[in-house]
């Protein structure tokens, strides 16, 4: 708030769903941001959307502090991450951070499925509608889950977060 007042420069705030708590806690800050926008989750309903999602997962993988990449953009991970998050970036990043902590504790060379499975078990997130743990289920089973079939058919599924969307914009429009 002070930064905005003193500099008289417009400010854009970007964050995950948890950033919303800042606005709820301070009405003076909230009043300074008139047009909240929620970005639509990553979709896998066509090749272009899936490619954007893969690029995002690849970039996350590149930024991790491990000896080797985890191959998040591979077929083995894309559907698993989507089942665990329904494409919502905050759930994806929460799982990656937690799984990264487990991998670091084990002195692993990368984040593996076991690390992600443990992260999902301990903190499954708010948006998933998976019927099991996508990181320790066979990929064929994950492919058959309703949440994945819905995503392939272009249907956004999640817990309550869909109802809170104010403006919709896809990641394809941004990347």
Steps between C-alpha positions, in 0.01 A plus 500: 500500500779742594688421178194584291435827684860622503594411143165578334580211263231250404563157648387157385493227761547142387476195719332171566160463663663544839589861412132581530532484880703825489204681346257347746718602793552864401209693350723800420721281281195334348352833390813580298447200272166537323504228234604166639564236238522128545690314238330188373682175585719322248295293260582180311204499263704555183859489378564875537377511861689183588818643346467815713453283809805289407709817452399622845588165662832492311589851622416406861720192462792708365486731802531223756832471687573137411775315318265391226156590368192311614343502151174663616404573138506130409187294444564327832453824694265727303178310573609422856555868577169587340313236700664629818421866431239526223752735342503756782846649533487546878438129555773405253756726666404392851557136406830573326629698800401229747632218279820701454543517877464121520750449216751734665462317835580174319786664308334382179624610159148608395135500606350158430151357502545379859574855618195636319283215631602584856437872441155423361417272794602759758357805327263415214397860430167670454429445133556134422214262436717192446367169627839388626862608520603571140869466582481142622222374273573339163485760223231296320279531807564876526405540133161342571408723796203734456710809579734418210216410263328829592824692438552333162144602412565862601308494826658684792451313824608594849367545846349842568756719325310508169214688661738774614633589153449864415663525158620202301815502296694197389873442532508464122415872481798581721776270372 
